Amino acid sequence: MSIASNLKLITSSIPSNVTLVAVSKTKTNADILIAHNAGQIIFGENKVQELEKKHKELPSDIQWHMIGHLQTNKVKYIAPFVSLIHAIDSIKLLKEINKRAKQNNRTIDCLLQVHIAEEATKFGFRINEIEKVIERSKEFKNIKIVGIMAMATFTDNAKQINKEFASINELFESIRTKDINTLSIGMSNDYKLAIDNGSNMIRVGSAIFGNRN
Ligand SMILES: *Cc1c(COP(=O)(O)O)cnc(C)c1O
């Protein structure tokens, strides 16, 4: 199937309150332009250098999301333009984003990454730390916490993934406000399950662009 028809299939099958982030990491500008011409405006990347390059080269109406692990020393490169940072996993990182946002005279929207997976390698805060972090972040005037994100365990056990999504949805409902209104869970293989568990932002790559090398 083509990129445009994959996109159409997904956007027409998800509820209207769910935002689709087209994950374009490793994909060419040509592929991104096909998706953009088909109406997609929000794209997600997980590497700062690649994100910066694509932002320079591609249409300026694209809203770029940083979805991967972000190192503090690289925040300055994306601070001028990034529209949402998904994977905040430390106060130190929030502090740096606040500093760089201020230098650029803007406020940057951020999601706190929550560790729900079984793997020890996945980044993020623990569920019971989130309220404290939200409280703490109020001192940073140039960032806005707009929700939480998570990645499920890398498994094809749907029951396990469902359990993890349900636990983050429960957290989301408990912290939800007018401003904290985004739950970013769900990728190509599990976005339907994520939507069933309250997701309103899905990050889909291979189901749109095909497999990555
Ligand atoms: C790569 C990636 C995705 C998309 O993965 P697909 O399985 O290709 O849909 C989503 N979220 C994050 C954080 C990623 O790194």
Residues whose N, C-alpha, C, O or C-beta is under 5 A from the ligand:
A	BS01	LIG	V23 N46 I67 M187 S188 N189 R203 V204 G205 S206 A207
